[in-house]
């Protein structure tokens, strides 16, 4: 049995790493491989720490694998970046089923809000203001740039977190 502080730290790795991915994606349009890899490595440790039953563990792995396959297909079609696909699969591993529905809905809603913001940011009224900011902000305002969808995936992950057995271990 791990000390409660260690269990809490393991569980909080998910939102912390999701937020780190969002910041990195917003500022550089990349999600370092180390973030989804850390989530992958920490998942079994956190699952054991919170006493996730083996059957549930298997379902979490199956959901993560299915989302990885879907993400690879979306990447091949150039719908998402590779980092987005890996981050989404790692988040799906942690939230499992039925948390995947909440993750997907949250990411879709946040992605829509992000797209609306970027349309405004790249339009005439708001663009000059953003062009006065740091380089990462000016890049977000560039009309031809992509969408840092890691931000939306992180939002969906945070929204799905309360429905996971990990959050239940914290009393959320």
Residue pairs with C-beta under 8 A, 6 or more apart in sequence:
2 10
2 49
6 49
7 46
7 49
7 50
7 169
8 170
10 42
10 45
10 46
10 49
10 50
11 46
11 49
11 50
11 166
11 167
11 169
11 170
13 38
13 39
13 42
13 46
14 39
14 46
14 91
14 94
14 157
14 161
14 166
15 157
15 158
15 161
17 35
17 38
17 39
18 87
18 91
18 153
18 154
18 157
18 158
19 154
19 158
20 35
21 31
21 32
21 35
21 36
21 83
21 87
21 150
21 153
21 154
22 148
22 150
22 151
22 153
22 154
22 155
24 30
24 31
24 32
24 35
24 150
25 31
25 83
25 84
25 148
25 149
25 150
25 151
26 136
26 140
26 148
26 150
26 151
27 136
28 136
29 81
29 139
29 145
29 146
29 148
30 81
30 83
31 81
31 83
31 84
31 86
31 87
31 150
32 83
33 83
33 86
35 87
35 90
36 83
36 86
36 87
36 89
36 90
37 90
39 87
39 90
39 91
39 93
39 94
40 90
40 93
43 60
43 64
43 90
43 93
43 94
44 57
46 94
46 166
47 57
47 60
49 169
50 165
50 166
50 168
50 169
51 169
52 60
52 165
56 96
56 165
59 96
59 97
60 93
60 94
60 96
60 97
61 93
63 92
63 93
63 95
63 96
63 97
63 100
64 89
64 90
64 92
64 93
64 94
65 89
66 92
67 88
67 89
67 92
67 93
67 100
68 85
68 86
68 89
68 92
71 80
71 84
71 85
71 86
71 88
71 89
72 85
74 80
74 85
75 81
75 82
75 84
75 85
80 88
80 149
81 146
81 149
83 150
84 149
84 150
84 153
87 150
87 153
87 154
88 103
88 107
88 153
91 103
91 153
91 156
91 157
91 160
92 100
92 103
94 157
94 164
94 166
95 102
95 103
95 157
95 160
95 161
95 163
95 164
96 164
96 165
98 163
99 160
99 163
99 164
100 160
102 156
102 159
102 160
102 163
103 156
103 157
103 159
103 160
104 156
105 156
105 159
106 155
106 156
106 157
106 158
106 159
106 160
107 149
107 152
107 153
107 155
107 156
107 157
108 152
108 156
109 155
109 156
110 151
110 152
110 155
110 156
110 159
111 147
111 149
111 152
114 147
114 148
114 149
114 151
114 152
115 147
118 140
118 147
120 126
121 127
121 130
121 140
121 141
122 141
122 142
122 143
122 145
126 141
127 141
130 137
130 138
130 140
130 141
131 138
131 141
139 145
140 148
161 167
161 172
162 172
